[in-house]
Amino acid sequence: MNSLPLVFADPDQILLYRQQGGDTSAITARQFMADAQALAVDLTTGPVVHHPIVNLCQDRYRFMVGFAATILAGKTNLLPSTFTGETLRQIFIDTPDALCLHDHDDWPFPYPHLSLAHLSLDHLSLANRCHREPSPDFLAESVKGHLEKPSRAARVQGGRSAATETYQIDRRGSEHRPTQQSGRAVGFSRCPKIKPEHVVAQVFTSGSTGLPMPHNKTWGKLVRNVEAALQQLGISSPVSLVGTVPPQHMFGFESLVLLCLIGRCPLWSGKPFYPADIVAALDAMPEPRMLVTTPFHLQALLDAQIALPRIDRLLLATAPLSAELAERAEHVTGAPLYEIYGSTETGQIANRRTTQSTAWTLFPGITLTKAHTDENDELFIANGEHIEVPVMLSDRIHLRADGRFDLLGRVADQVNIAGKRSSLNYLTAQIKAVEGVTDGVFFLPEPKKNQARKDRAGKNRGGKDQVITRLCAVVVAPRLRAADILSALRDRLDPVFLPRPLILVENLPYNATGKLPQIALQAILDQHLAALAPKDQTSWRIPADHPVFAGHFPGHPLVPGALLLDWVVERVAAYWQVSSAGLRIEQAKFAHPVLPDARVTLDLQAEADRCRFILHLHAGETNPVAVSGVLSRQKNDEASDAKAKHV
């Protein structure tokens, strides 16, 4: 395949609209390329040349300038869908020579970075980076010889961690409607072309089911992706785009950034979130307009009950959409609503008009084949056209005779507890159906490290490796108690699926794409358990309202042995000043039941690597032994912990 343009629009075609002060400014493809090419020079110069570029810009224009400049410099954009310290830490473990592009006022992270916060139509401010002399020697072949070195402003002042330099872009030939061009690259006389095999981006999964993972995207496949979407959605001429989805997310990347660059659809540069912001952005854009959003944002927009400008099309993805919400949206806006089906791994591969059919129609050239020969198998592999490599879908599929398909639920959504099966989606629907619950979600917590280690090292009584994890629910219900909700759930669910614990919060931790990352839900659970657990004392009163009693057991509450052992392990770890992950329970004998509101006291007899423990129950004058046993630690744990403390 021949090289493909980076920008498919004509030089003087408007590519983006931006809010500047109280006015709306239009940015042409020529102006956009001038900024991108100027930044590309800087990304390829200096004593330290960073290779991957972590593009964290939230403003769509700054993101696209950084995205295009990275490609022109022959590099790859890393696009994490969440912007957290932990996400960056993982990225820099894997790619220590990366550089972060961002448009934030502050930068609290210890990683190399370049701020585009002051990028405007008049100047490009490259802030907070080390001083380096521009040189075209490192430029990618796609732009070598076509860039002119920007003139450096005289002002160079120090920042917190590095010098600040301001570059002024040469604007000759870059006006809104130029009449004479000089033929230089900043005049956009030659649109740079990109090799189709160039990996222009690594897009990360959302983290809704675990650790975000990167997936390569080549320019040739992305172009075919957008061309298929234009055909499938019936977009034959440019439509103005307003989106609430971050450009780093695969849906926002495809349906905003790439539709703009490849589909020639003008894009609103801002990042509207609240209903009033969305309305203002739509009103600033010329017709016809398409709102690219999520069910979460759409629900909030409709609930706000404010007057809406004309919307010609609604495009949704990222989370399940109910038929009721789709019908309401079409009724209120008068616009047809389409859903996109896809994933970070595959990109968009199917769509549907939600109010007209539950079935999904595949994009041209995409095929689904059974993962196994079993006739009843519901797992399929997607392949063809813009999919980089064959991908096993994360959803269970029913393939119809006409080639369309129905979704039967997520593979990772299935839970099996005590031999009984259900799905997290079904359980979540049940908790949302409880009167007084405004929002909620079931999730399966991550097993504790020490529990996982014990199970890997040994066997349970049945001779099989086992890690038992209880379901958890996080619920928004301002006027209900946890006990009220659990009582209602007992009428709806088998007792084995009751959440343990059920945590009441003011709001669920949705990210910018309307998803609930596993790490955010796990953090709520960890904080909840930490607040309940005793700290340094060697005695503990187990409160009668502890959430563990909701399922252990209804009508006959008992303190689970696992809860008592967890407390013992944490106390022994604190005594030895080591991580609890390094401890192993050699013996444990349960001699007496512990009831709600009971008080227990811990006695320890510690040696070098073994510790005997006795847990006494305060019951009048007898104080019987509730639990006794032995814990041990690996001999190399001391060295490991000492090394960790030193670091």
C-alpha positions, 0 to 999 in steps of 0.5 A: 500500500502507498503512503497515506496523507496525515490530513485528508482535508484541503489546506483551507478547510476548517478542521477544528473550532475552538473557544478563545475568550468569548469568541469561537475561532476556526482552525484550518488544516493549514494552521493545524499542520503548521503547529504540528510540524513546528512541534515535530522539530522539537520532538526530534532534537536535543541531547536526549531524544525521547521515543514514545510520546505519552499524549495526555492532552485533554483539549482536542486541538492540543491532543491532535497537534501532539498526535500529528507531531509525534507521527511526523517525528517518526514516533509512536503515541501512547494513549492511556485512557486514564490519567493517574499516577499509577498508570504513568508509573506502569508506562514508564516501567515499560518505556523509561525513555518516554516523554509526556505531552500534556496541557495541565497547569501543574505537573505533579509527576516525576517524569519527563514532560512537555506542556502544550497548555499555552498552544494557541493560534498565535504561538506555541509555548513549549514549557517545562523541559530541558534546554536543547538546540533544534536540529533537523538531523533526527527528523522522520523521513516523512518530513525531513527537508520540509520543515523550517526551524521556528525562530526562538524567542529571546525569553528563556526563564527557569521553572521548577525543574527545567528551563522554559523556552517559548517558540514562535511559529512562522505564520507567513502563509498560515492565515485563515484564507491565504492567497499566496503561498511560499511553498514551505511546509508551514504553508502546507503546500505538501501534505506529509504522507505516512507509511501504512505500516507505521505504528502511530499509536498504542491505545490502552484498554480502559482498565475496567477489568484489570490492568490497562494493556497497550495495543498497536495501531498502524496508520494504514489500518486506522484509515481503513477503519474510518473509511469503513465507519463512514460507509457503515454510518452513511456519512457521505459529507462532513458533519460537525463533531462534538464529543464528551469522550476523551481522545485517548479512549479508542471510541473517542480516538476513532469517532472524534480525532480520526473522523476529523483527520481522515473523514474531514469532519470539523471537531469542537476542540473543547472537552464538554462534560456538564450538560450546559457545556455540551449545549454550548459546544453544539450551539457553536458548531455549524449544522449538521451536528453529531454528538459523540457521547456515552450513556452516562453523559446522555442520561445526564444531558436529558435529565437536565431538561434544558433546551438543545440545539439541533442535533442530526445524529447521536453516536454512543459507545463504551457502556451498555445502553438501555432501549428506554434511554435510546427511545427517550433520546431520539424522542427529545432530540429528533436525531437517530441514535446509533451505537458502536460495538468494538474494543481497544483490541479490535477497534469499532467493528459493528453498529446498530440503530438501537431503537430498531434492532437488538442485533449488530451489523458488522462493518464491511470486511470484518468476519467472526469465526467460532473460537472452538469447534463446539456447535454451542460455543459462544466465543468468537474471533474477530478478524479482517480489514482494519483489525491488526491481529485476530482477536478473541472477543470478550463478549459471548456472541449469538451469530444469526444466519444473516451475519448479524449478531446478538450480545449474550454478556461479557466472558469476564462477567460470569461468576461461579460461587459454590457451584452456582452461576450468574453474571455481574451485569445481571446482579448489578441490574438487580441491585439497581431495581431496588426501590431507593437505589439510584445507582450501584454495581457488583464487582469481584474484588482482587484476591489478597496477595497473601491468600493467592500465595498460600493457594499457589504454595499448597492445596485446600482440603479438596486437593485443588488450588482455590482462592475464594473471593466474595462479591462486593457491591458499591451502591448509591442510595441516599435514604437507605441503609445497607441492611435495607438493601440486603433485605431487598436483595434476599428476595431477588438473589440466591444467598451465595450472591449477596454482596459481602460487603455492601458499601454505601457511597455518594457517587460511583467512580465513573471515569471520563468515558462513563466506565467504572475501572476495577482499580477505582472500585477496589480502592473503595473496598480497600478503604472501607475494609481499612476503616473497619479493621483494628489498627495496632491493638491486640484486642478487637471488638467485632461490631454487630453491624460489620458487613460480613454478617450479611451473608455469614449467615443470614439469621445465624450470624457468625464471625468467619474464621477467615476474618479472624485469621486476616486480623492475626496475620496483619498483627503478626506482620506488624510485630515482625515489621514485614509485609503480610504477603510473606506470611503463611499459616501453617496451622489453625484450629478453631475451638469456639464460635465468635458471635457479633459484638464479641471481643477477642484478645491476641497473644503471640509467642514469636521466634525467628521465623515462626510465631504461635498465636492464641486468640481468646474470646472474652466471655465472662470469667472463662475467656475460652480459646477461639482460635490457635495456630502457627504462622511462619515467614520465609527466611529471605523475607527479611532481606527482601523487606530490608531492601525494600525499606532501603529503596 
